[in-house]
Amino acid sequence: MKTQYYTAATLDGYIATEDDSLEWLFALGDPEESSYPAFIADVGALVMGSATYEWLLAHADEVIAQAGSAWPYHQPTWVFTSRTLPAVEGADIRFVRGDVRPVHADMRAAAAGKNIWVVGGGELAGQLHDAGLLDEIIVQIASVTLATGKAMFPRRALSPTLRLTSVQQIGANMVELRYAVERQRGPA
């Protein structure tokens, strides 16, 4: 069981524009031709920030066209937010706030041995990293730049370090990098 931040980013390290647009990503290919189908099969719970959740709500027509329903996931999902947000009918969505540690314990229990996917929000992934709960970063780097936007991982990751575990080309426009998050070991 791992807590994995699986995302796509531009060559200059952004996951979205400043106004949360992902249009740059959709022109680059079909997610079904990436590692996504195998990845999602091993996911037992999801966690996302409110901007990611609101993007899904705002693009409901596109989600329905792609997934066949207003909510594309069958796994329980935790949404970190400080505001009251509308729920998606029939979806197992839990709105939470505060420290990621107690929520992570609930997610682990719900995932029942499968992985936890940090869907979106570089800041949320950073909070899980800061708490020592992030196990892996999987990023698909796209052959585009934005110059500004929402940072993929707004943290300094110097110690513990990230250890590259694999590199895979995806078509002509992307490469997937997988990093294990190495945790500091205490004195022996």
Beta strands, then each sheet from edge to edge (+ up, - down):
strand 1: 3-10
strand 2: 14-16
strand 3: 43-49
strand 4: 77-80
strand 5: 93-96
strand 6: 115-120
strand 7: 136-142
strand 8: 150-151
strand 9: 162-170
strand 10: 174-181
sheet 1: 5+ 4+ 3+ 6+ 1+ 7+ 10- 9+
sheet 2: 2+ 8-
end
